[in-house]
Amino acid sequence: MTRRLAQLSLAALLPAVACAAPGASTQDRASPNEVAPASGETRPAPAATAQPISGAPTPTASRPAPALDSARHGVRAPMTARIQGPANPRPGDVITVELTVHRPRPNAQPMRLEAKIPRGARLVSGQPLETIRNQTDVLVRRTFRFAIAQIPADDLQVVVASRGRSHGVRATARYGFGRPAPKLPQPSRAKQPTVIGGRNLGRPIVIPPPTTGPPPPRRRVP
């Protein structure tokens, strides 16, 4: 009886084994509910499912860095000063000069103003020395009037300074009474321009040869 049951079980397993290709795993076998592909037809591979790696950080969506506002984050001097006056004053004129002090962030620290008046100009109105206490206005203006006996050789110089316990700031403004602005000395250039490959590069700067002279005396080491 036992031998008969074993033969029946083996006969039932033979068709299933015959359907499987040699060397194929159980995953490659077609399920009973799956239709086998026709001859010459390819079956797409199943989509792979990404599995999280143990210990790897969870990815997050990146956000672009916010754009900086140049008006708020730009580099600014804590205080600047400038003077405006006539472009071409003449001897005998009485001129008006305006000083403008700019503070992006006003504070309660007092500002000390000092005007250095050159020879040839006489102060008619205005305070050459003043302590300004203004903690609200961004722009602080002061007006001066000068009688010009002759065009001064030096500039009118106004210095505005503010000092606290742990900081200090200083701004200087100048007015030249119509004199041309000073220019830096210009180097000498060659008479003929330099042309390379048909392109004119302009007149080159002439570098003088080094001066030759007797060598410096040697110092004796004691």
HELIX and SHEET records of a PDB file:
HELIX    1   1 THR A    2  CYS A   19  1                                  18    
HELIX    2   2 SER A   70  HIS A   73  1                                   4    
SHEET    1   A 4 THR A  80  GLN A  84  0                                        
SHEET    2   A 4 VAL A  94  HIS A 102 -1                                        
SHEET    3   A 4 LEU A 139  ILE A 148 -1                                        
SHEET    4   A 4 ALA A 121  SER A 125 -1                                        
SHEET    1   B 4 LEU A 129  ILE A 132  0                                        
SHEET    2   B 4 MET A 111  LYS A 116 -1                                        
SHEET    3   B 4 LEU A 156  ARG A 163 -1                                        
SHEET    4   B 4 GLY A 168  TYR A 175 -1                                        
SHEET    1   C 2 VAL A 195  ILE A 196  0                                        
SHEET    2   C 2 ARG A 199  ASN A 200 -1                                        
END                                                                             
